[in-house]
Amino acid sequence: MIKILIADDHAIVRAGLKQIISEETDLIVEDEASSVDELFNKLKMKKFDILILDLNMPGRSGFEAIKEIKNLYPNLPILVLSMYDEEQYGIRCLSVGANGYLKKSCAPEEMVNAIRKIINGRKYISQSLAEILANNIAIQSEGDVIKLLSNREIEILKRIASGQSAEQISKELFISVPTVYTYRSRILEKLNLKSNVDLTLFAIRNKLIEW
């Protein structure tokens, strides 16, 4: 059973999410929080498989909360569910560590699909957000650019783009965390990219990962 923590300051939103999730046999809302402080208290008390996070809650900035959660609980996936525009906020959420971004106006089945993809180690990017990202980064020459990477660099690129943390990659590939960061820096330099979001888009466009 996939245990979900919902963090949203609107009770009616939490109730709606719980209703949608209750219809899935392998998903359960294990707990909920109505503020950032309550969210961190819940995280201290229990272990969850995924966090569904509203970007605007009492306590502190949603971006600050994401960064702190990723620092304290690097293996906890975060799906941001927000009313804010994807172009203005979605990319920024991904850049600070979120594993996916959806607007609250999305269809229920899209949210469930996003949860499943993130739980399986992949990032979730809506079609509209993918198009926004594509417009923000110059088109790369697929064959020539990929040839710059070694097989190990391609493997690490795919894992980063799929949402794995440096700790996860280190454990699964039997290399140190600093070595993972060294590979990441080398990949960014070779591809002339700047962030994990850029790496994710590059991997999607070059069909290195599914999304």
N, C-alpha and C positions, 0 to 999 in steps of 0.2 A: 504493500500500500504506500502510495506517494503522499507524504505528509506536507501540507501546505500551511504557511503562515501568511495571513492577509493583513496588511498594514494600510489603513485608510481611515481618515477622520470622519467619514460620513457613514453612519450606521446603515442607511438604506443601501449604500453601495456594497458594504460588506455582506449584507443579507442577500443581495442579488447575486454576488459572486458565489456565496455558499450554496445557493439554490442551483446555480449552473453546475458547480463542481459535484454536488450531491448526486447528480444524474450519471456520473461516471463511476464505474465499479472499482477502479484502481486508484482513485483520487479521494483525498479526505482533507477537509479544513481542520487541522489539528489545533489551531489557536488563531487569535486575531488581536490587533493592536490599533488604538485610535490616535496615538501620538508617537513621536520619535523616541521619547524617553521610555514609553511603555514597550515599544518595539525592542529596544535593547535589553530591557528586563526580560522579555519573553525569550530572546535569543540566549540569554544566560541560563535560563531555566530548562530549556528543552532543545532537542536537536530536530531540525526540519530539513526536508529535501529540497524545498524551493520557497523563495519569498516573493509574494506579489506585492509590489510597493507603489503607493501613490506618491507622486513627486512633490506634492504640496501638502505637508502636514505640520501641525504645531510642534515646535521644539527647535528645529534647525532646517537649513537648506536640504532639499532632497539630494542634491549632488554631494554635499558633505556627508550625508548619511550613507550614500552608496560607497563612497571612498572609505569611510570608517568601517562599514560592514565588511568590505573586501579585505581590509587590513586585519580585522579581528577574526573573520570567518572566510578565508579565501576560497574554500570549496563550496560555499553556499551560493547557488545560482540565484540571480535576481531578475525578475520580469517586472519592468516598470509599466504600470497601467495608469495613464494620465489623460487629462482633458487637453493638454497643451499640444500645439502644433509640432509635428514630427521634424520638420526642417529646423526649427529653432531649438528644440529640446531633445529630440531623439538621438541625434548624432552625439550631442554632448553627454547624454546618459551612457551611451556605448563607450565613449572615450574614457569615462571615469570608472568603468568596470561592470556596468549592467550587461546581462546576457541577452536581453531582448527589450523591445519597446513597442507598446501598443496604445492606441488611443481608446478611451473609454467608449467611444462610439462603435468599436469593432463588433463583429458578430460573435456570439457565444462560442461557436465552433472554432473560430479563429483563435480565441484565447486558449481553449483546450488544446488545440494543435500546437500553439506556442509553448505551453507547459510541457507537453510530451517531447518536443524537439529539444528544449533546453535541458530537460532531465536526461536525455540521451547524449548530452555533451555537445550539442550544437547551439549556435546562436540563432535567435529568431529575429528576422528582419522582414517587415512587411514589404509587399511589392512597391508601394509608393515610397517607402523610405529607401529601398534599394535604388530606385530611380534617382532620388535626391542625391544619394551618395555617388552614384555614377556620374552625375552632372558636376560634382565637386572635385573630381579627380581626373586628370588627363588620361585618355585611353592608352594603355600600354600595348606594345607589340607582343602578343602572347608567346609565340615560339621563341623569339630572340631573348626576351627578358627572362623567361623561365630557365633558359640554358645557362644563365649566370649563376644559378643556384646548384649546390651539390645535392645529392640524394638526401643527406641528413638535414640540410637546410630546408628542403621541400617538406620533409616529414614534420619538422618543428613548425614551419609556417602553417601547415594544415592543422596542427594541433592548437596553435595560438588562435587561428581564425575560427576554430570550432568552439572556442571558449574555455579551453583548459588553462589552468593556472600554471605558473612556473614550477610549483611544487608537484603538481600532477604529472607534468611532462618529465620532470626529474625522476620521479619514482618509476614511471612506465618505461623510460628509455635508459634507466640506470646511469644517469649522468648527474652532476651536481647542479644545484639551482644557479650558481654563478655562471656555469657553462651554458645553461639555457639562455640567460640574459646576454651572454656573449654572442650566441647564435642569433638571437633576436636583433641585436644591434647590427650585426653583419648583414642580416637579411634586409633590414630597413635601408642600410646604406647602399646595398647592391641594387635595390629596387627603387631607390630615391623616394621612399615613403617616410612618414613621420610618426605613425601611431598604429595601435592594434586595430583601430577602425579601418585605416587604410589597408592593412594586411587582410582583414576580413573581406573587404570589397574586392581586392586583387584576387583572392582565392575564389570568390564567387564568380567573378568575371572569367576567370581562367579554368573554371569547373574543377577546382582542386577539392572543394567540399560541396556538400548538398545543403540546401537551405529551404 
